[in-house]
Amino acid sequence: MIRDGVPDNVFPAPPSRRLDATELWGRAGEYGLDTLAAVERRTRLGATGE
């Protein structure tokens, strides 16, 4: 249970930093998936000769 005034030693960074980092990791994952999708499309187009 989180209580007012009790430090959270498991997550020493302020919540805003953790949320910012989570957003950045989410964006990085999304860009990675977009890259994989583009490679797959290019591979399929090359296989069909288009």
N, CA, C and O atoms as a MOPAC input file, in Angstrom:
PM7 MOZYME 1SCF
protein

 N      0.84600 1    -1.17800 1     0.00000 1
 C      0.00000 1     0.00000 1     0.00000 1
 C      0.89300 1     1.24400 1     0.00000 1
 O      1.86000 1     1.31000 1     0.75900 1
 N      0.58500 1     2.20200 1    -0.82300 1
 C      1.34400 1     3.45000 1    -0.87600 1
 C      0.68900 1     4.42900 1     0.08700 1
 O     -0.52200 1     4.64900 1     0.05200 1
 N      1.50600 1     5.00200 1     0.93600 1
 C      0.97700 1     5.94000 1     1.92800 1
 C      1.66400 1     7.28600 1     1.76500 1
 O      2.82400 1     7.36300 1     1.36100 1
 N      0.94700 1     8.32300 1     2.07700 1
 C      1.47200 1     9.68000 1     1.96400 1
 C      2.68000 1     9.85300 1     2.87200 1
 O      2.62400 1     9.53300 1     4.05900 1
 N      3.76000 1    10.35500 1     2.31700 1
 C      4.95000 1    10.64400 1     3.09700 1
 C      5.90200 1     9.47700 1     3.25500 1
 O      6.98100 1     9.64600 1     3.82200 1
 N      5.53900 1     8.29900 1     2.77300 1
 C      6.41200 1     7.12800 1     2.86900 1
 C      7.15700 1     6.99200 1     1.55100 1
 O      6.52800 1     6.88000 1     0.49800 1
 N      8.49800 1     7.00000 1     1.58700 1
 C      9.25100 1     6.90500 1     0.32900 1
 C      9.07000 1     5.53500 1    -0.32800 1
 O      8.95200 1     4.51300 1     0.34800 1
 N      9.05100 1     5.54200 1    -1.64500 1
 C      8.93300 1     4.31700 1    -2.42200 1
 C     10.33700 1     3.93700 1    -2.88600 1
 O     10.80500 1     4.45200 1    -3.90200 1
 N     11.00800 1     3.06100 1    -2.17300 1
 C     12.39300 1     2.71300 1    -2.48500 1
 C     12.52700 1     1.79400 1    -3.68600 1
 O     13.62000 1     1.66300 1    -4.23800 1
 N     11.45600 1     1.16500 1    -4.09900 1
 C     11.51900 1     0.28900 1    -5.26300 1
 C     11.69200 1     1.12200 1    -6.53100 1
 O     12.43100 1     0.73000 1    -7.43500 1
 N     11.02100 1     2.25900 1    -6.60100 1
 C     11.10100 1     3.16200 1    -7.74900 1
 C     11.60400 1     4.52200 1    -7.26500 1
 O     10.80400 1     5.41200 1    -6.97500 1
 N     12.93900 1     4.68600 1    -7.17800 1
 C     13.46800 1     5.92700 1    -6.62200 1
 C     13.25800 1     7.15900 1    -7.49900 1
 O     13.22900 1     8.27300 1    -6.97700 1
 N     13.11100 1     6.99800 1    -8.80900 1
 C     12.92700 1     8.15900 1    -9.68300 1
 C     11.49700 1     8.68700 1    -9.54600 1
 O     10.57400 1     7.92300 1    -9.26300 1
 N     11.31900 1     9.98500 1    -9.74600 1
 C      9.96400 1    10.55100 1    -9.70300 1
 C      9.06900 1     9.88700 1   -10.75800 1
 O      9.55500 1     9.48500 1   -11.81500 1
 N      7.78200 1     9.77300 1   -10.47900 1
 C      6.85900 1     9.11500 1   -11.43200 1
 C      6.89800 1     9.71500 1   -12.82900 1
 O      6.76400 1     8.98900 1   -13.81500 1
 N      7.07900 1    11.02600 1   -12.93200 1
 C      7.07800 1    11.64300 1   -14.26700 1
 C      8.21200 1    11.09100 1   -15.13100 1
 O      8.03600 1    10.90700 1   -16.33500 1
 N      9.37100 1    10.82400 1   -14.53100 1
 C     10.48700 1    10.26200 1   -15.30200 1
 C     10.17700 1     8.84600 1   -15.75400 1
 O     10.50300 1     8.46000 1   -16.87600 1
 N      9.54900 1     8.07800 1   -14.88400 1
 C      9.20600 1     6.69900 1   -15.26200 1
 C      8.19300 1     6.70400 1   -16.39900 1
 O      8.28700 1     5.89500 1   -17.32100 1
 N      7.23100 1     7.61000 1   -16.33400 1
 C      6.23100 1     7.67600 1   -17.39900 1
 C      6.84700 1     8.16100 1   -18.71000 1
 O      6.48900 1     7.67600 1   -19.78400 1
 N      7.76400 1     9.10800 1   -18.62300 1
 C      8.46300 1     9.57600 1   -19.83300 1
 C      9.24600 1     8.43100 1   -20.46200 1
 O      9.21700 1     8.25300 1   -21.67900 1
 N      9.94300 1     7.65700 1   -19.64100 1
 C     10.72300 1     6.53300 1   -20.15900 1
 C      9.81700 1     5.48300 1   -20.77700 1
 O     10.15000 1     4.90400 1   -21.81200 1
 N      8.68400 1     5.23500 1   -20.15600 1
 C      7.72900 1     4.26200 1   -20.70400 1
 C      7.22300 1     4.72300 1   -22.06500 1
 O      7.08200 1     3.91700 1   -22.98400 1
 N      6.95100 1     6.00900 1   -22.19200 1
 C      6.49300 1     6.55000 1   -23.47600 1
 C      7.57200 1     6.39200 1   -24.54500 1
 O      7.27200 1     6.02500 1   -25.68100 1
 N      8.82600 1     6.66700 1   -24.18500 1
 C      9.92000 1     6.52900 1   -25.14700 1
 C     10.10200 1     5.07900 1   -25.58500 1
 O     10.30200 1     4.81000 1   -26.76900 1
 N     10.03300 1     4.14400 1   -24.63600 1
 C     10.15300 1     2.72600 1   -24.98600 1
 C      8.99200 1     2.30000 1   -25.88000 1
 O      9.18100 1     1.51300 1   -26.80800 1
 N      7.80400 1     2.80900 1   -25.61100 1
 C      6.65000 1     2.49300 1   -26.45000 1
 C      6.83500 1     2.98800 1   -27.87000 1
 O      6.53800 1     2.28200 1   -28.83300 1
 N      7.33100 1     4.21400 1   -27.98800 1
 C      7.58000 1     4.76400 1   -29.32500 1
 C      8.64800 1     3.97000 1   -30.05900 1
 O      8.51400 1     3.70300 1   -31.25300 1
 N      9.70500 1     3.59300 1   -29.35200 1
 C     10.77900 1     2.81000 1   -29.97100 1
 C     10.24100 1     1.47200 1   -30.47500 1
 O     10.60800 1     1.02100 1   -31.56000 1
 N      9.37800 1     0.84400 1   -29.69200 1
 C      8.77400 1    -0.42100 1   -30.11800 1
 C      7.90300 1    -0.23700 1   -31.34800 1
 O      7.91600 1    -1.06200 1   -32.26200 1
 N      7.15100 1     0.84500 1   -31.36200 1
 C      6.28800 1     1.12700 1   -32.51500 1
 C      7.12100 1     1.35700 1   -33.77700 1
 O      6.77800 1     0.84800 1   -34.84400 1
 N      8.21300 1     2.12000 1   -33.66500 1
 C      9.08100 1     2.35100 1   -34.82100 1
 C      9.71900 1     1.05100 1   -35.29200 1
 O      9.88300 1     0.83000 1   -36.49100 1
 N     10.07500 1     0.20100 1   -34.35100 1
 C     10.64500 1    -1.09400 1   -34.70900 1
 C      9.65900 1    -1.94600 1   -35.48300 1
 O     10.02100 1    -2.58200 1   -36.47300 1
 N      8.40900 1    -1.95800 1   -35.03200 1
 C      7.38200 1    -2.72600 1   -35.74800 1
 C      7.11200 1    -2.14100 1   -37.13100 1
 O      6.91000 1    -2.88100 1   -38.09400 1
 N      7.11000 1    -0.81500 1   -37.22700 1
 C      6.93300 1    -0.17700 1   -38.54300 1
 C      8.07300 1    -0.57400 1   -39.48300 1
 O      7.84100 1    -0.82100 1   -40.66700 1
 N      9.28900 1    -0.63400 1   -38.97000 1
 C     10.44100 1    -1.02800 1   -39.77800 1
 C     10.29800 1    -2.46700 1   -40.25700 1
 O     10.53300 1    -2.76600 1   -41.42800 1
 N      9.91100 1    -3.35500 1   -39.34500 1
 C      9.72300 1    -4.75800 1   -39.73800 1
 C      8.62800 1    -4.89800 1   -40.79600 1
 O      8.76900 1    -5.68800 1   -41.73000 1
 N      7.55400 1    -4.14800 1   -40.65900 1
 C      6.47000 1    -4.19900 1   -41.64300 1
 C      6.95500 1    -3.70900 1   -43.00600 1
 O      6.58900 1    -4.28200 1   -44.03300 1
 N      7.77600 1    -2.65100 1   -43.02800 1
 C      8.30400 1    -2.12800 1   -44.29100 1
 C      9.23700 1    -3.14700 1   -44.94700 1
 O      9.20400 1    -3.32100 1   -46.16500 1
 N     10.05300 1    -3.80800 1   -44.16200 1
 C     10.95000 1    -4.82700 1   -44.70700 1
 C     10.13100 1    -5.97800 1   -45.27900 1
 O     10.44800 1    -6.49000 1   -46.35300 1
 N      9.09400 1    -6.38200 1   -44.57900 1
 C      8.23900 1    -7.47000 1   -45.06000 1
 C      7.54900 1    -7.08800 1   -46.37300 1
 O      7.48000 1    -7.89700 1   -47.29800 1
 N      7.03800 1    -5.85400 1   -46.45100 1
 C      6.39700 1    -5.40000 1   -47.70000 1
 C      7.40600 1    -5.41100 1   -48.84500 1
 O      7.09700 1    -5.85900 1   -49.94900 1
 N      8.60900 1    -4.91600 1   -48.57600 1
 C      9.64300 1    -4.87400 1   -49.62500 1
 C     10.00900 1    -6.28900 1   -50.06100 1
 O     10.20300 1    -6.54100 1   -51.25100 1
 N     10.10300 1    -7.20100 1   -49.11900 1
 C     10.44000 1    -8.58600 1   -49.44100 1
 C      9.36200 1    -9.20800 1   -50.33000 1
 O      9.65900 1    -9.88300 1   -51.31500 1
 N      8.09900 1    -8.96200 1   -49.95300 1
 C      6.99700 1    -9.52100 1   -50.75800 1
 C      6.96400 1    -8.91700 1   -52.16100 1
 O      6.71700 1    -9.62600 1   -53.13700 1
 N      7.21000 1    -7.61300 1   -52.26600 1
 C      7.20800 1    -6.96700 1   -53.58000 1
 C      8.34700 1    -7.50400 1   -54.43800 1
 O      8.17100 1    -7.72700 1   -55.63500 1
 N      9.50900 1    -7.71300 1   -53.83500 1
 C     10.65200 1    -8.23700 1   -54.57500 1
 C     10.42000 1    -9.66500 1   -55.03100 1
 O     10.89800 1   -10.06100 1   -56.09400 1
 N      9.70000 1   -10.43400 1   -54.24800 1
 C      9.43600 1   -11.83600 1   -54.59200 1
 C      8.45300 1   -11.94700 1   -55.75500 1
 O      8.48600 1   -12.92300 1   -56.50500 1
 N      7.58100 1   -10.95600 1   -55.90600 1
 C      6.59700 1   -11.00100 1   -56.98800 1
 C      7.09000 1   -10.31400 1   -58.24900 1
 O      6.45400 1   -10.40600 1   -59.29800 1
 N      8.23800 1    -9.61800 1   -58.15000 1
 C      8.79000 1    -8.96200 1   -59.33000 1
 C      8.16500 1    -7.61400 1   -59.63800 1
 O      8.37100 1    -7.06900 1   -60.72200 1
 N      7.40300 1    -7.07100 1   -58.69700 1
 C      6.77100 1    -5.75600 1   -58.94200 1
 C      7.68200 1    -4.63300 1   -58.55900 1
 O      7.31500 1    -3.46600 1   -58.69800 1

